[in-house]
Amino acid sequence: MDGSSKAAARRTLALEAGEPEPEGKRARNKQQKRDRILKAARELFTADGFSATTIQDVATRAKVAAGTVFLYARSKEDLLIQALSGELEEAVAEMTATMPQDAPTVDRLMHIYAALIRYHAAIGREMSALMLRELMYGTEENRAGSNRAMQALDDLTAAAILDGQKTGQLRSRVEMRLVNDTLFSVFYWLLIHWSLGRIDGASLEAQVRERVELCVRGLSRPGAARKA
């Protein structure tokens, strides 16, 4: 019997004897298993497509039982959101770290939206459409997997708008939340149409910029349009 087999045997005997597994080790094992499941789901969704991939496929790739997958995800849609949310968090962290602080408001907003376009282009139209659908119409449980990334994204766009108001580029009388929601709605609408194949990927960023510039121009204080 090799070393790993002996270790497994000792763990089995300890569990049978009623000895609890150390909490830290148990937590690490759970996290490693979750990581394997999400990695397997991401790979299969990319290679075979979301519709063609089954929970059993994911379980087989992750080397766990199908029932184990449901301990970490309530549905295949939940798996998708969890698998993609980590990448979205990384994208938001990157755009936060590289944000041009002294740039005009339009450029700061486009820094965010262009990075989001690249993120969605990387995951592809099918998974993008599914993710957008789940974020809009999915269950609260499914949306919970992306809440942290979406909140960080919301904070980032809000900061760009508030700075634009403080520097006089945008009218301060207009409530920031209304501006933020309006701009994101415009971006989200275009992104949905791209994910459904109704907008060409090569022109998506240009179309987003055109509309962001129009919105910001309408919110600019007199004499501030050129630097907004």
N, C-alpha and C positions, 0 to 999 in steps of 0.2 A: 504494500500500500504506500503510495507516494505521500509527500508532505501535505498537499492540498486535500487529499482524501482523508488523511488522519485528522486534519483540522475540521473537516466537514463532519466526520464521525463524532468528534468531541463536542461540536455544537449540537448535534442531534441528541447525544446522551445528556447534555446539560439541559436541553429543552424538555426531554422526557422526564428528567429528574425535577423539573419545576424551576430550574434556575433561569431567571430572566436574562435576556440578551442585554448587554450594556446599552443605555439609552443613546449615547453618542454614536455607537456603531450601528444601531438599528436605524437611526436617522440617516446616516451615510448610505446604508444599504438601500433605503427607500428612495433617496435622492438619485443614486446611481441607476436604480431600476427605472425611475421616472425619466431620467435622461436618455436611457436606452430606448424606451418606448417612444418618446417624442422624436428622437433621431430617426428611428425606423419609420415612423409615420411621415416625417418630412421627406425622407428619401423615396418612399413608395408613392406619396402624393405627386412628387416631381416626376418620377420615372413612369408610373403607370396611370396617373390621373386620379383625382379624388373619387370619382364615381366608381372606377374599376377596383379601387383598393378596399378590402374588407378589414374588419377588426381582427379576424383570424390571420390575415396577411401580416398585419402589424405585429401581432403577438408572435408569430413564427419568426419574423425578422429580429425581433427584440429578445427572442429565446425566453418567453414567458407564456403562461397559460392565457387563453383569451379572457377568462374571468378576471385575471390580474389587471388587464388593460382598463377595465371598468372601475378599478379601485382608484385610478388616476385621472380618468376622463369619463364624463357621463355619456358621451356620444362621439361619433366620428367627427361631427362639427366642432365639438369641444376640443378634440385632439388637434384639429386644424388650427384653431385659435391659439391654443397653448404652444403648438409647434412654431407658429409664426410670430407670436408676441415677443419672444426673446430676441428675435432678429429686429423687430420694430424698436424695442428698447435700445438695442445697440445703435440703430440708425439715429434715434433721437439724441442719444448721448453724443454721437459724433457731430451732429448738426449743432448741438449746444456748444461743444468745445470749439468749433470752427466758425461760430457766428461772428460776422464782421460788425463789431459794436458801433462804429462810427458811420456806418453806411446809411444811405437814405432808407426810409421806411419800406418802399417797394422792394429794394434789393434785399433787405433783411427778411421780409416775408417770402420772397422768391427763393432765398437760401433754404428756407424750410420746405416750401412746396416742391422745389426741384429735387431735394433729397428724398422726399416722399415718393415722387414720381420714379426715381431710380429704384427705390425699395420695391415698389409694386411691379416695376418692369422686371426686376430680378426674380420675383416669385411667379411671374407669368399671369396672363389674363384670367385663366380659369380659377386659380387659387385666389387671385385678387378679387374677382367678382364674388366668390364664396365668402371671403373674409369681410368684404364690405356689406354683404347681405346679413351676415351674422352680427356685425356691429350695429346694424340698423334694426333688424327684425328678430335676431336670435334671442334666446332666453337670457335672463339676468345671470344665470349661472355660467353660461358660455361667454358672455361679455366680460365676466369678472377676470378672465385670464388676460385681457388686454387693458384693464382699467389703469394700471400704473403707467404704461406707455402712453396711453391717450391723455392722461392727466399731465404728464411731463410735456407732451406736445402742445396741449392747451396753454400751459404756463409759458411756453416759449413764444407762441404767437401773441399771447396777451402782453408779454414784456415788450415785444417789438412795437405793438400799438401804443402802449403807455409811454414808451420813450418818444414815439412820434408826436404824441400829444404834449409831452413835457418840452420838447425842443421846438414846438410851434409848427411842426409839419402837418399835424392833424388838428382838427377842431377839438378842443377839450370839453366842449359842451355835450358832445355825443358820447353816450355811455360806452365804455370800453367793451363790455360784454356783448353789446349789440353789434359793434363793429366786428369783433372777433367771430361771432356766430355767423354774420353775413358773409364775411370773406371765406370762412371754412365751408359754408354751404355752397358757394360758387365753385370752390376747388373740388369739393366732394362730388358735385353734380358732373363736372367734367371727367373726373376720375372714373365714375361709374360708366359713363358713356365710352371711355377708352376701354375699360375692362370688358365691355360687351361688344367691342369691335366697331363701334360707331365713330370713333375718332382715331385717326392715325397717330401712332406713337411718336413719329418724328415731329408732329406739330403740337402735341399736347402741352409741352412747357410754354410754347409761344402763346397758345390760347389762354393758358392760365395767367401768364404775365399781362396779356392784353386786358383781361377782366380785372385783375388786381389793380393795375394802373388806373383803370376807369373808376373803380370804387374809391381808391385813395385820392384821386383827383377831385372827386365829388366831396370828399371829407376834408380837403386841404383848406387851410386858412388863406385868405386873400394874400397874394404875393409869395406864397410858400410852395406853389405847384412845382416849380422847377427843381426844388431840392427834396420833394417828397418821393 
